[in-house]
């Protein structure tokens, strides 16, 4: 006979939080990510992935929407057949730092060659009349700590093909919000990678948790 504790198999050390995080964006010509760590769990992100800097305290929100088709027979209370017809994945966040990478994402402008005026020092660019859909690579990166050893644990949500768009109001005022940049990132299916969303768990603090996570450590 088993006890409730044995059956429930609760593991408090497996409760994760995103203590901090960042959103990194790369041109679609940059390689998609096959991993976010090198040997020993050392965080290793290839060149080309640029951070949008500090995000507001809301952090990154990940959302999935699934549409279903259901068939019920005459007199059925429950569906006799269920099919998933579509799924979408998105991330939302608000960037706080004013810089070229954020302008690129928020205003949908190419800032790769952006420069200030040599005489006045002013930075000038035009927002498109109609934003275009530009394919990007996106990595949402969160950081936690394994409290047993103090080592980092990383969560990565990778959209190999995504588009970014302005989402929400931008306030220009002397308040606690500051000038910020609310963004929505929508995943698209990447034919070369064969997926729209790739998830990573890694970091030096993960190795000591694998057994409790019911994950076999690689040879």
Backbone as CSV, one residue per row, in Angstrom:
resi,resn,N_x,N_y,N_z,CA_x,CA_y,CA_z,C_x,C_y,C_z
1,UNK,0.847,-1.195,0.000,0.000,0.000,0.000,0.885,1.250,0.000
2,UNK,0.506,2.221,-0.831,1.277,3.453,-0.942,0.652,4.557,-0.106
3,UNK,1.478,5.472,0.346,0.974,6.666,1.028,0.636,7.728,-0.021
4,UNK,-0.112,8.732,0.414,-0.443,9.829,-0.504,0.827,10.525,-0.985
5,UNK,1.778,10.728,-0.066,3.015,11.424,-0.430,3.774,10.666,-1.511
6,UNK,3.768,9.313,-1.425,4.457,8.511,-2.426,3.756,8.597,-3.777
7,UNK,2.430,8.589,-3.759,1.685,8.656,-5.006,1.791,10.042,-5.633
8,UNK,1.654,11.081,-4.818,1.701,12.450,-5.339,3.084,12.832,-5.847
9,UNK,4.130,12.343,-5.203,5.521,12.569,-5.632,5.816,14.047,-5.855
10,UNK,5.432,14.870,-4.903,5.705,16.296,-5.015,7.205,16.567,-4.908
11,UNK,7.705,17.518,-5.716,9.107,17.920,-5.694,9.173,19.448,-5.717
12,UNK,9.362,20.046,-4.554,9.392,21.512,-4.474,10.553,22.102,-5.259
13,UNK,11.618,21.337,-5.420,12.783,21.853,-6.151,12.526,21.972,-7.651
14,UNK,11.363,21.478,-8.106,11.043,21.564,-9.529,10.123,22.741,-9.842
15,UNK,9.803,23.536,-8.834,8.980,24.717,-9.088,9.891,25.842,-9.572
16,UNK,9.662,26.273,-10.791,10.548,27.250,-11.425,9.891,28.625,-11.476
17,UNK,10.732,29.652,-11.447,10.334,31.038,-11.647,11.296,31.673,-12.643
18,UNK,10.791,32.658,-13.358,11.674,33.464,-14.194,12.057,34.694,-13.381
19,UNK,13.223,34.633,-12.739,13.682,35.740,-11.896,14.062,36.961,-12.729
20,UNK,14.415,36.715,-13.954,14.766,37.778,-14.887,14.755,37.196,-16.284
21,UNK,14.850,38.051,-17.268,14.836,37.528,-18.627,15.068,38.617,-19.646
22,UNK,15.113,38.185,-20.899,15.371,39.103,-22.003,14.751,38.544,-23.272
23,UNK,14.527,39.435,-24.222,14.068,39.029,-25.546,15.169,39.350,-26.542
24,UNK,15.593,38.341,-27.282,16.653,38.505,-28.266,16.082,38.287,-29.659
25,UNK,16.499,39.143,-30.595,15.973,39.108,-31.957,17.144,39.054,-32.934
26,UNK,16.979,38.260,-33.984,18.002,38.153,-35.030,17.330,38.212,-36.393
27,UNK,18.074,38.649,-37.400,17.579,38.578,-38.762,17.334,37.124,-39.144
28,UNK,16.410,36.916,-40.064,16.078,35.552,-40.458,17.258,34.863,-41.150
29,UNK,18.192,35.640,-41.684,19.380,35.067,-42.322,20.324,34.428,-41.299
30,UNK,20.156,34.773,-40.021,20.935,34.155,-38.942,20.427,32.741,-38.699
31,UNK,21.304,31.829,-38.317,20.907,30.438,-38.103,19.925,30.325,-36.935
32,UNK,18.965,29.421,-37.090,18.069,29.100,-35.984,18.872,28.415,-34.884
33,UNK,18.348,28.416,-33.672,19.068,27.866,-32.528,18.770,26.379,-32.357
34,UNK,19.843,25.587,-32.263,19.707,24.170,-31.943,19.913,23.932,-30.458
35,UNK,20.515,24.897,-29.763,20.765,24.811,-28.322,21.039,26.222,-27.827
36,UNK,20.923,26.422,-26.526,21.253,27.732,-25.953,22.462,27.638,-25.032
37,UNK,23.021,26.432,-24.870,24.148,26.221,-23.966,25.261,25.454,-24.652
38,UNK,26.460,25.670,-24.157,27.616,24.881,-24.570,27.901,23.852,-23.471
39,UNK,29.063,23.185,-23.566,29.427,22.155,-22.596,29.336,22.691,-21.167
40,UNK,28.805,21.875,-20.266,28.678,22.256,-18.878,27.506,23.173,-18.585
41,UNK,26.631,23.366,-19.596,25.478,24.220,-19.384,25.762,25.701,-19.457
42,UNK,26.933,26.078,-19.983,27.286,27.493,-20.085,26.417,28.162,-21.153
43,UNK,25.742,29.232,-20.793,24.869,29.930,-21.727,25.683,30.434,-22.913
44,UNK,25.265,30.048,-24.116,26.007,30.397,-25.322,25.016,30.730,-26.430
45,UNK,24.878,32.015,-26.725,23.971,32.478,-27.767,24.819,33.005,-28.926
46,UNK,24.585,32.540,-30.145,25.416,32.954,-31.279,25.336,34.449,-31.556
47,UNK,26.359,34.967,-32.201,26.351,36.356,-32.646,25.197,36.552,-33.614
48,UNK,24.618,37.731,-33.571,23.480,38.033,-34.434,22.187,38.142,-33.663
49,UNK,22.130,37.501,-32.486,20.952,37.621,-31.630,21.163,38.808,-30.694
50,UNK,20.361,39.839,-30.877,20.541,41.104,-30.166,19.431,41.275,-29.132
51,UNK,19.805,41.613,-27.916,18.840,41.810,-26.849,18.119,43.149,-27.011
52,UNK,16.818,43.137,-26.715,16.064,44.383,-26.694,16.240,45.112,-25.372
53,UNK,17.080,44.571,-24.504,17.383,45.256,-23.257,16.385,44.934,-22.160
54,UNK,16.343,45.794,-21.181,15.494,45.563,-20.010,14.015,45.606,-20.394
55,UNK,13.244,44.661,-19.818,11.803,44.615,-20.014,11.105,45.059,-18.730
56,UNK,9.837,45.459,-18.847,9.084,45.863,-17.666,8.879,44.666,-16.746
57,UNK,8.412,44.931,-15.523,8.264,43.888,-14.509,7.252,42.818,-14.898
58,UNK,6.405,43.089,-15.874,5.482,42.063,-16.357,6.228,40.913,-17.024
59,UNK,7.460,41.146,-17.421,8.264,40.103,-18.041,7.750,39.732,-19.418
60,UNK,7.878,38.447,-19.735,7.436,37.905,-21.023,6.235,37.006,-20.795
61,UNK,5.183,37.213,-21.553,3.999,36.360,-21.468,3.915,35.504,-22.726
62,UNK,3.783,34.197,-22.542,3.674,33.254,-23.652,2.238,32.763,-23.742
63,UNK,1.672,32.832,-24.940,0.273,32.436,-25.118,0.141,31.467,-26.287
64,UNK,-0.747,30.500,-26.132,-1.105,29.570,-27.201,-2.618,29.554,-27.360
65,UNK,-3.060,29.535,-28.585,-4.485,29.447,-28.867,-4.725,28.259,-29.791
66,UNK,-5.593,27.350,-29.355,-5.891,26.135,-30.102,-7.355,26.146,-30.525
67,UNK,-7.605,25.878,-31.805,-8.968,25.767,-32.310,-9.280,24.300,-32.581
68,UNK,-10.491,23.884,-32.175,-10.887,22.482,-32.278,-12.167,22.351,-33.094
69,UNK,-12.267,21.211,-33.760,-13.500,20.825,-34.433,-14.059,19.608,-33.707
70,UNK,-15.336,19.689,-33.279,-15.935,18.611,-32.499,-17.171,18.066,-33.216
71,UNK,-17.301,16.755,-33.200,-18.469,16.086,-33.774,-19.181,15.326,-32.664
72,UNK,-20.478,15.597,-32.529,-21.292,14.889,-31.548,-22.359,14.065,-32.258
73,UNK,-22.603,12.872,-31.727,-23.686,12.046,-32.242,-25.019,12.452,-31.622
74,UNK,-26.068,11.947,-32.188,-27.404,12.239,-31.683,-27.526,11.762,-30.236
75,UNK,-27.799,12.688,-29.360,-27.940,12.353,-27.951,-26.643,12.331,-27.159
76,UNK,-25.507,12.584,-27.824,-24.222,12.575,-27.111,-24.080,13.810,-26.228
77,UNK,-23.569,13.615,-25.030,-23.204,14.730,-24.161,-21.766,15.179,-24.399
78,UNK,-20.926,14.255,-24.863,-19.525,14.535,-25.129,-19.222,14.277,-26.604
79,UNK,-18.236,14.964,-27.152,-17.905,14.757,-28.561,-17.477,13.313,-28.832
80,UNK,-17.905,12.831,-29.966,-17.470,11.506,-30.402,-16.130,11.571,-31.132
81,UNK,-15.837,12.752,-31.675,-14.552,12.955,-32.358,-14.120,14.395,-32.167
82,UNK,-12.811,14.567,-31.910,-12.227,15.902,-31.755,-10.998,16.000,-32.642
83,UNK,-10.910,17.072,-33.424,-9.735,17.346,-34.247,-9.207,18.736,-33.921
84,UNK,-7.899,18.860,-33.842,-7.263,20.172,-33.702,-7.112,20.751,-35.102
85,UNK,-7.728,21.897,-35.332,-7.722,22.482,-36.675,-6.633,23.542,-36.853
86,UNK,-6.243,24.195,-35.772,-5.177,25.193,-35.888,-4.627,25.521,-34.516
87,UNK,-3.417,26.071,-34.507,-2.791,26.516,-33.268,-1.939,27.734,-33.562
88,UNK,-1.913,28.668,-32.640,-1.057,29.839,-32.771,-0.288,30.038,-31.482
89,UNK,0.905,30.615,-31.596,1.751,30.877,-30.433,2.263,32.306,-30.514
90,UNK,2.304,32.963,-29.376,2.762,34.351,-29.363,3.442,34.685,-28.041
91,UNK,4.220,35.731,-28.058,4.850,36.298,-26.878,4.494,37.770,-26.815
92,UNK,4.293,38.279,-25.614,4.094,39.714,-25.442,5.038,40.219,-24.359
93,UNK,5.532,41.418,-24.549,6.411,42.038,-23.564,6.440,43.530,-23.832
94,UNK,7.031,44.269,-22.920,7.206,45.712,-23.108,8.663,46.056,-22.860
95,UNK,9.327,46.517,-23.917,10.724,46.925,-23.810,10.807,48.316,-23.186
96,UNK,11.852,48.547,-22.410,12.006,49.813,-21.688,13.113,50.698,-22.258
97,UNK,14.055,50.107,-22.958,15.227,50.861,-23.398,15.017,51.428,-24.801
98,UNK,15.420,52.656,-24.997,15.320,53.323,-26.291,16.632,53.127,-27.041
99,UNK,16.581,52.270,-28.063,17.781,51.985,-28.853,17.370,51.389,-30.194
100,UNK,18.348,51.214,-31.064,18.064,50.838,-32.453,17.318,49.510,-32.566
101,UNK,17.719,48.498,-31.798,17.073,47.194,-31.906,15.604,47.251,-31.504
102,UNK,15.294,48.101,-30.519,13.905,48.258,-30.083,13.110,49.024,-31.129
103,UNK,13.683,50.076,-31.687,13.001,50.814,-32.755,12.711,49.887,-33.936
104,UNK,13.665,49.042,-34.293,13.501,48.103,-35.405,12.266,47.240,-35.188
105,UNK,12.137,46.690,-33.968,11.015,45.815,-33.659,9.701,46.569,-33.524
106,UNK,9.736,47.723,-32.876,8.510,48.439,-32.534,7.941,49.216,-33.723
107,UNK,8.789,49.927,-34.427,8.323,50.760,-35.533,8.386,50.036,-36.877
108,UNK,8.933,48.834,-36.894,9.045,48.049,-38.128,9.888,48.775,-39.171
109,UNK,11.050,49.254,-38.734,11.991,49.914,-39.628,13.341,49.209,-39.549
110,UNK,14.050,49.204,-40.646,15.396,48.620,-40.679,16.372,49.645,-40.109
111,UNK,16.937,49.339,-38.953,17.852,50.286,-38.305,19.310,49.850,-38.424
112,UNK,19.591,48.903,-39.311,20.956,48.364,-39.403,21.973,49.419,-39.824
113,UNK,21.532,50.417,-40.574,22.460,51.466,-41.024,22.103,52.819,-40.419
114,UNK,21.393,52.827,-39.318,20.935,54.078,-38.711,22.115,54.869,-38.149
115,UNK,22.134,56.156,-38.414,23.200,57.030,-37.913,22.611,58.400,-37.618
116,UNK,23.234,59.104,-36.683,22.791,60.466,-36.377,23.318,61.445,-37.427
117,UNK,22.649,62.564,-37.533,23.097,63.603,-38.465,24.460,64.128,-38.011
118,UNK,25.430,64.227,-38.909,26.783,64.652,-38.496,26.844,66.093,-37.998
119,UNK,25.864,66.915,-38.377,25.880,68.318,-37.962,25.046,68.549,-36.711
120,UNK,23.805,68.075,-36.740,22.877,68.351,-35.632,22.886,67.274,-34.562
121,UNK,23.317,66.063,-34.918,23.303,64.955,-33.976,21.948,64.282,-33.836
122,UNK,20.969,64.723,-34.620,19.621,64.174,-34.533,19.535,62.812,-35.232
123,UNK,18.792,61.905,-34.606,18.502,60.609,-35.223,17.116,60.702,-35.834
124,UNK,17.015,60.441,-37.138,15.749,60.581,-37.867,15.454,59.304,-38.646
125,UNK,14.203,58.848,-38.563,13.757,57.739,-39.414,12.248,57.851,-39.587
126,UNK,11.746,57.279,-40.654,10.322,57.331,-40.967,9.661,56.004,-40.643
127,UNK,8.528,56.067,-39.966,7.728,54.880,-39.723,6.971,54.538,-41.007
128,UNK,6.952,53.263,-41.411,6.245,52.895,-42.644,4.764,53.255,-42.578
129,UNK,4.202,53.638,-43.722,2.777,53.913,-43.785,1.967,52.665,-43.444
130,UNK,2.443,51.536,-43.919,1.812,50.252,-43.607,2.915,49.282,-43.227
131,UNK,2.937,48.816,-41.985,4.008,47.902,-41.564,4.040,46.648,-42.422
132,UNK,5.226,46.184,-42.714,5.394,44.949,-43.477,5.658,43.797,-42.515
133,UNK,5.425,42.583,-42.995,5.716,41.392,-42.202,7.133,40.947,-42.526
134,UNK,8.019,41.112,-41.572,9.418,40.748,-41.774,9.752,39.538,-40.908
135,UNK,10.283,38.508,-41.534,10.652,37.309,-40.785,11.880,37.577,-39.925
136,UNK,11.787,37.157,-38.662,12.885,37.295,-37.712,13.058,35.982,-36.961
137,UNK,14.213,35.810,-36.331,14.423,34.752,-35.338,14.282,35.400,-33.963
138,UNK,13.592,34.723,-33.054,13.349,35.300,-31.733,13.653,34.270,-30.653
139,UNK,14.290,34.720,-29.584,14.519,33.883,-28.403,14.071,34.644,-27.163
140,UNK,13.107,34.085,-26.458,12.726,34.585,-25.141,13.517,33.776,-24.120
141,UNK,14.297,34.458,-23.307,15.207,33.782,-22.392,14.888,34.169,-20.956
142,UNK,14.629,33.158,-20.125,14.379,33.385,-18.711,15.448,32.728,-17.855
143,UNK,15.710,33.308,-16.686,16.742,32.789,-15.791,16.150,32.501,-14.420
144,UNK,16.443,31.302,-13.905,16.084,30.913,-12.550,17.354,30.421,-11.853
145,UNK,17.237,30.020,-10.599,18.377,29.516,-9.834,17.979,28.209,-9.158
146,UNK,18.844,27.211,-9.259,18.695,25.980,-8.485,19.155,26.295,-7.058
147,UNK,18.213,26.350,-6.124,18.534,26.791,-4.765,19.432,25.802,-4.024
148,UNK,19.511,24.568,-4.511,20.357,23.576,-3.843,21.836,23.856,-4.044
149,UNK,22.176,24.488,-5.195,23.592,24.750,-5.457,23.863,26.178,-5.941
150,UNK,22.803,26.975,-6.094,22.979,28.364,-6.501,23.329,28.570,-7.957
151,UNK,23.206,27.507,-8.775,23.570,27.601,-10.188,22.355,27.955,-11.043
152,UNK,22.623,28.595,-12.169,21.562,29.080,-13.042,20.828,27.953,-13.766
153,UNK,19.527,28.165,-13.936,18.682,27.323,-14.787,18.031,28.254,-15.804
154,UNK,18.093,27.874,-17.093,17.581,28.737,-18.153,16.389,28.096,-18.852
155,UNK,15.411,28.923,-19.160,14.306,28.538,-20.029,14.399,29.355,-21.299
156,UNK,14.346,28.692,-22.438,14.353,29.389,-23.713,13.137,29.008,-24.540
157,UNK,12.450,30.020,-25.064,11.362,29.807,-26.018,11.824,30.417,-27.329
158,UNK,12.015,29.564,-28.324,12.594,29.998,-29.596,11.543,29.917,-30.694
159,UNK,11.322,31.044,-31.367,10.523,31.078,-32.582,11.508,31.179,-33.747
160,UNK,11.769,30.077,-34.461,12.705,30.158,-35.587,12.255,31.124,-36.683
161,UNK,10.947,31.316,-36.786,10.406,32.279,-37.753,9.268,33.025,-37.068
162,UNK,9.397,34.338,-36.980,8.411,35.125,-36.247,8.317,36.515,-36.844
163,UNK,7.237,37.202,-36.510,7.140,38.617,-36.844,6.780,39.394,-35.597
164,UNK,7.276,40.618,-35.504,7.075,41.468,-34.341,6.243,42.678,-34.740
165,UNK,5.387,43.115,-33.826,4.553,44.271,-34.130,4.297,45.080,-32.869
166,UNK,4.043,46.371,-33.084,3.667,47.267,-31.997,2.338,46.803,-31.415
167,UNK,2.214,46.860,-30.096,0.993,46.393,-29.456,0.724,47.242,-28.214
168,UNK,-0.305,48.060,-28.262,-0.655,48.846,-27.093,-0.167,50.278,-27.173
169,UNK,-0.542,51.032,-26.161,-0.224,52.454,-26.122,1.200,52.693,-25.633
170,UNK,1.782,53.749,-26.178,3.097,54.206,-25.728,2.926,55.561,-25.056
171,UNK,3.329,55.651,-23.811,3.147,56.887,-23.053,4.405,57.749,-23.079
172,UNK,4.200,59.001,-23.377,5.282,59.991,-23.282,4.894,60.937,-22.140
173,UNK,5.341,60.605,-20.951,4.947,61.390,-19.784,5.966,61.195,-18.669
174,UNK,5.923,62.091,-17.695,6.780,61.978,-16.523,6.068,61.119,-15.480
175,UNK,6.158,59.790,-15.677,5.504,58.857,-14.762,6.397,57.646,-14.545
176,UNK,5.892,56.691,-13.748,6.697,55.524,-13.409,6.907,54.589,-14.599
177,UNK,6.081,54.703,-15.629,6.197,53.811,-16.786,7.357,54.207,-17.692
178,UNK,7.632,55.512,-17.790,8.646,55.959,-18.715,8.176,55.781,-20.156
179,UNK,9.059,56.038,-21.097,8.763,55.788,-22.505,9.071,54.323,-22.782
180,UNK,8.036,53.544,-23.049,8.275,52.121,-23.267,7.691,51.677,-24.599
181,UNK,7.902,50.390,-24.923,7.602,49.884,-26.254,6.901,48.527,-26.143
182,UNK,5.559,48.481,-26.086,4.836,47.211,-25.989,4.870,46.452,-27.316
183,UNK,5.182,45.167,-27.234,5.392,44.357,-28.432,4.621,43.045,-28.363
184,UNK,4.197,42.573,-29.535,3.675,41.223,-29.689,4.537,40.497,-30.707
185,UNK,4.904,39.270,-30.395,5.720,38.444,-31.278,4.908,37.212,-31.637
186,UNK,4.628,37.025,-32.920,3.821,35.899,-33.386,4.698,34.873,-34.091
187,UNK,4.550,33.624,-33.689,5.307,32.538,-34.300,4.684,32.135,-35.625
188,UNK,5.549,31.735,-36.545,5.120,31.169,-37.817,5.849,29.852,-38.022
189,UNK,5.278,28.999,-38.829,5.923,27.717,-39.110,7.168,27.946,-39.961
190,UNK,8.279,27.351,-39.543,9.527,27.439,-40.293,9.734,26.130,-41.042
191,UNK,9.686,26.180,-42.352,9.767,24.955,-43.146,11.099,24.245,-42.970
192,UNK,12.183,25.003,-42.881,13.508,24.382,-42.757,13.685,23.713,-41.393
193,UNK,13.173,24.338,-40.337,13.329,23.795,-38.996,12.239,22.776,-38.659
194,UNK,11.136,22.807,-39.392,10.057,21.852,-39.158,9.261,22.119,-37.903
195,UNK,9.295,23.354,-37.419,8.563,23.690,-36.198,8.299,25.192,-36.166
196,UNK,7.365,25.603,-35.305,7.121,27.024,-35.068,7.649,27.455,-33.712
197,UNK,7.754,26.495,-32.783,8.188,26.792,-31.421,9.164,25.715,-30.961
198,UNK,10.309,26.129,-30.459,11.312,25.204,-29.917,11.609,25.637,-28.479
199,UNK,11.527,24.685,-27.557,11.714,24.982,-26.134,13.036,24.413,-25.633
200,UNK,13.685,25.170,-24.762,14.946,24.736,-24.165,14.862,24.854,-22.644
201,UNK,15.397,23.889,-21.956,15.734,23.996,-20.537,17.208,23.673,-20.417
202,UNK,17.976,24.531,-19.791,19.408,24.294,-19.715,20.030,25.040,-18.559
203,UNK,21.355,25.132,-18.622,22.100,25.830,-17.585,22.817,24.875,-16.647
204,UNK,23.843,25.353,-15.960,24.625,24.496,-15.059,23.818,23.972,-13.880
205,UNK,22.729,24.657,-13.525,21.913,24.206,-12.401,20.914,23.131,-12.755
206,UNK,20.810,22.783,-14.042,19.795,21.811,-14.459,20.226,20.371,-14.207
207,UNK,21.527,20.093,-14.293,22.005,18.701,-14.208,21.543,18.010,-12.931
208,UNK,21.588,18.708,-11.801,21.202,18.110,-10.533,19.704,17.920,-10.368
209,UNK,18.914,18.420,-11.335,17.458,18.314,-11.255,16.884,17.264,-12.191
210,UNK,17.681,16.766,-13.118,17.167,15.908,-14.179,16.491,14.653,-13.653
211,UNK,17.075,14.008,-12.652,16.494,12.770,-12.133,15.094,13.021,-11.566
212,UNK,14.940,14.102,-10.801,13.632,14.435,-10.254,12.660,14.853,-11.349
213,UNK,13.178,15.351,-12.462,12.330,15.751,-13.590,11.951,14.564,-14.466
214,UNK,12.445,13.373,-14.123,12.205,12.173,-14.929,12.777,12.292,-16.326
215,UNK,13.935,12.952,-16.404,14.647,13.105,-17.677,15.970,12.379,-17.565
216,UNK,16.295,11.574,-18.541,17.549,10.830,-18.543,18.694,11.751,-18.941
217,UNK,19.743,11.766,-18.167,20.922,12.570,-18.503,21.616,11.986,-19.709
218,UNK,22.007,12.859,-20.652,22.695,12.401,-21.847,24.034,11.796,-21.525
219,UNK,24.432,10.843,-22.354,25.717,10.164,-22.135,26.871,11.116,-22.411
